[in-house]
Amino acid sequence: MALAKYFEDIIDRWVEDNRDRFADDLSLGHTWYAYKQEVRTNSAAVIAVHNGRPFEDLMVFLKGEKIIFQIESANPSIRCGIDYLPAGKPVRQIQSPKTNQHTIPTEEGEGILRITAGNYVKQYRIKILDKIRPETIPVIRDALNLVTGNPATWDQYTFEKIRNQVAILLKQAGVPEEFGRGIMEFYLGLFHETLGEPNYRKRLEAAFVLLRPFTPYSDYAALVCAYYLFRINTFAPVAAMQQFPLLSSVSAFFNTPFQPAKQISETKNPSANSKPFEILVSQRDFHVLKAARHFLDGDIDSAEKLLETPEAKSSASPDPQGDERYHLLQARVLLCRSEKKKAHRSYSYLRTSSCPVFQEEAVEFLK
């Protein structure tokens, strides 16, 4: 068991030390996060499992919710000890029944779930939400309403107003600080992208990591995470999120092999362009998303005009995944114009894309 902990610590240090290298390419952000969780699970001598899935380092549950979990051990013959350490309260021992069904006492509030097996200790941070959809709490709603217009362009004064509101949010009872920090990281990411600062990628990734545990209980957290996945060209899970129809439809468009006549005739949705965006997006995404929506409506002229704007063509900060979305949409527009030579240039850019759909479409065209 001690060797398992030693190995786990080595893996953790290696992953953290190489985080910047992974984060240099935003498309690796989600991969890095998933890999980090996987190695921690695979290297652990004992883990907690809920609904068939291993616990992550941070778990979020609703107050009063009955959370039943199981223990999986690399050595089942060793008896595990299970404790819950509520913040500011005495340690609660959780007995190990023969059925291997254990319950987290969420009524005790947030704390640390600690599992021991011999000399090995595995800990999970447990956060408790007082209510579902924390974004509906007035002070949080007011903070989010400060940013209502797209695209994401603002000055320092406007951003400081947002920062102050989120600082108030962090003090709200029943709202874990990770939720407020995740929102702040998201806005910081968009703000830094507007300023041309390359660290915006780490901010967006941090927002995803912080808010992802809240997605079962917060529509806003789910939307931020969906937009992050869209930004790294991971479209399939976003396309399945029907609660966000605009982002979902555009993600499905990017995730579907292109058939010009069929796709345009079957995906017309004249009312789409009258709806606002579901979330604040970068300046470039604002124009590319609008162009994609026009394309889905069959309005190729409007899509083409938007793609010719400086805002759509370039980004203040390096954004290779945004470049790929732009070139794919441009190639599809050009094919609708029967301009295959120009489309060839766009598809050539996508020949080595990290997005399988983009690469396969480009390689098929360039045969």
N, C-alpha and C positions, 0 to 999 in steps of 0.2 A: 504493500500500500504506500509506503514511503517513496518507493521508486516511481510509482504512478504520479504522486504529487511533484516529485523532482522533474519528471518528464513534462508534465503539464506546465510547470513554471518556465521551463526552457522554451517550449512552444510559444507560450504567451509572450515572452520577451522577444523572441524572434519576430513574431507577427507585429508587435508594437514597434520594434526597431525598423521594420520595413514598411511601416504604414505610409510614410511620405512617398516612397517609391511607388507603391500601389496607387496612391491618391493622385499622382502626377497625371494619370489618365482617368477622367471622371467615369469612364465606362467600367473601370475596375472597382469603383466605390462599393457597389452592392456585392460584387464578387469577394472583395476583401472582407466585408462584414460577414457574409455567409461563411467564408472560409474560417474566419476567426471563431465563430460560434461552433463550427464543425470540429475544429481541432480541440477546442476546449471540451466538447462532449466526448470525442473519441479517445482523448487522453485521460479522461477522468476515471477514477476507480469506482465511483458511485455517482449516480445522477438521479434527479427527480424527473418524473414523466407525468404530463397532464394531457389527457385526451389523445394519447398516443404520440405526443411530441415532447422532446426533452425541454426542460426549463431553460430559458436564457438567463444571462447574468442579471437582467432586470425584468421582473414580471409585474404587470399591473392588473389589479382585480377591483371589482366594485364592492363597496362596503356592504356587508351582509350576505355577499355571495358565498355559496358553499363551494370551496375549492378542494376537490379530492385529487390526490396525486399518488403515484406509485414510486417505489424505489427499485432501480436496476443497479446491480452490483457486479463488478468483474469477478468477485469471489463470493457467491451466495452463501457459503458456509460461515462467513463472518457476519455477526449481528451488527446492524447499523443503529446508531443513536441519532435521534431527530429532535432538534430544539428549535423553538421560535423565539427570537429576541425582539420583542416590540420596543420601539423607541421610547426610552424613559420609563420602562416598566420591567418587572422581574421576568426572568427567563421562563418560558413555558415549555415543558417537555411534552413532546408528542409521542405517545406510545406506539409501538410497532405491533399491530395486531397480526394474527396469522394470515389474514386476507390480503395483507400488503396494500390496504386502502387507508390513506392518511388524509387528514383535513387540516388546512391552514386556518387558524382562528382569526379571520379578517376583522372580527369585532374588536380585536386588540389594536388595530391600526397598523401602520407601516412598520417594517422591521427587517430582520435578517433570518432567513431560513437556513439552518446549519445542519448538515448531515455529516456524521463521522463514521468511519469504518477503520478500526484500528488506529493507526497514526495519521490517517488521511482525513482531511476536512474539506468539504465542498460547501460553499456559501452562495446564496442567491439573495439579491435585494428584492424585497416585496414592497410595492407601493399600492396604497389603497385610495381609490377615488370615492368621494362622498356621493357623487351623482353622475349619471350618464350625460354625455355631451357637455363637458365643462365650458365649451365655447359659448354656451347660452347664458352663462353667469354674466350679469350686466357689465361689470368692470372689464371682463375679458372680451365681451361682445363690443364694448366701446373701443377697446384697444385695436381690435381687428377692423372695425369700421373706419378707423383713421386711414386705412389704405383700401380704397374702393375703386380707384380708377386704374385702368391699364393704358399703356404699358408701365413697367416698373421704373419710373424715372422720378427722382426727387432730389431735394437739396439737403444739406446738413441740418438745417433747422427743422424741416419736416421729419427727418429721421429721428432727431432727438425727441420729438413729441412721441413718436412710436416707442422709443427706448424707455421713456418715463412711464408710459402706460403699462408696458410689459413689466417694468420694475414693480408696479403696484400689483400686477397679476401674480407675481412670484410670492407675494405675501398672503394670498388668499387661502383661507383655511379649507382643507379638503381638496386642494389642487396640488399635486406633487410638483416640486420645483422643476423636474425634468420636462414637464409639459410646457411651462413658460420658457425655459431655456431653449427648447426645441423650436418654439415659435420665433424667439429672438434670433436664433441661428439661421432660420429660414430667411427672415427679412434682412439680416446682415449679409447673407449670401447674395441676395438680389441687389442690395445696395452696393456691395463691393464689386459686383459684376458691372453695374452701371458706371462705377468709377474706373473700371478697367483693371482692377486688382485681381491677380490670378488666384489668390487664396479663397475666392468665392466658392470654388469647388469643394474645399474642405468644410466650409460653412454649410453648404447644401447637404453634404454627406452627414455632417453632425446632426442636422435637423432630422434627417431620415432615421438615424440610429436612435435619437432621443424620443422621437414621436411614434416610431413603429409599435412599441408595446401598447400604445394608447389607441391603436386603430379599431379594436373591437368596441370601444366606448365613445369614440369621438369622430364625427364626420370630418372635422377640420384636420385632425391628425391623419386620417385616411387620405384626404385630398392632397395634403403636403407630400405624403409618401408616394402617392400615385404620380404626382408631378415630377418628383425626383426620379422615379423609374422611367417616366417619359423622357426626361432629360438625358438619361444614360442609354436610351434606345432599347429599353426592355419593355416592349409594348404589350405582349400577350396578357399579363395580369391586369394591366390598366384597361385593355379592351373589354375585359370581363366585368368591369366595375360599372354596372348599369346605373348606379346612383349618380354618376358623373357623366351625363350623356354626351356632352361636347368633347371632353378630353377622351372619353371612351371611344367615340366614333372616329376621331382623328387617329388615335392609337391603332384602332382596327384597320384604318386605311394604310398606315405605315407598315402594319404587320401582315398585309395581304398581298400576294403576288399580283402584279398589275395586268389587267386585261382592259384596255382603253374603252372600247364600246360598251362592254358588259358592265364594267364597274360604274361608269358614269350613269348609265340608264337605270341601274338598280339601287343606287345610293342617293338619289336626289332627296333633299330635305329642305324645301324652300324656307321653312321657318327657322332654320338653325342660325342664320346670320342675324336674326333679330334678338337673339339671346346674348346676355353678357357672358364673359368668361367666368368660370366657376372659381377661379383663384387668380391671385396676382401672378403675372408671368413676366419673364424678362422682355426687354424691348424687342429683341430679335424674334423671340417666340411669339410675341403678339402679332407680328406681321406674317410669320410663316404659318401660324395656326389659322389666321384669317384666310390666308391664301389656300390652305388645305380645305377649309370649310367651303370656300367658293368653288373649289375643284369638285368637292363632293356634291355640290348643288348643280354641277354641270356648267358653271359660269367660268369657262377657261380664260376669257378675256380679263376678268377681274383678278383671277389668280395670277395670271402672267404679269399684270401691272404691279401687283404687290411684290412679286419676286424681283422686280426691277428696281425697287426702292433701295436706297443705301442702307436703311435700317434692317432690311431682310438679308442683304448681301453680306454684311459684315457684323462683327461683334466687338464690343469694346475690350473683351477679354478672350483669351484663347478658348475655343469651344469646338473641339473636333467633332463631337457628336452632333452639335447644332449644324456644323458644316455638312455633315452627311445627310441630315434631314432636308436641308436646303437643296442639295444636289439631287436627291432622289425625287423630290417634288418637282424640281425644275426639269429633270429628265422625263417625267411622266407628262408634264405640260407640253414639252417639245414633241413627244411622241404623238400627242393629240393633234399637234400642228403638222404632223408628218415630216418633222425636221430631224431625221435620224442622224445626220452628221453632227449636229449640235448636241443631240442627246448622247452621242458616243462620248463626247468629252466629259459630260457629267457622270456617265456610268463608269468611265475609266477611273474617276476619282474614288468610286465605291468598290473597285475590284478587291481591295484589301480591307474592306470595312470589318469592324468587330461585330457588327450586327448581322447575323446569319441571313435574314430576309434580304437586307440590302445587298450583301455580297452575292447571294444566289441569283438575284434578279440582274445584277450587273454582269456576272459571269455568263449567264444565259444570253443576254443581249449581245455581249461582245464576242460570242462564238464565231 
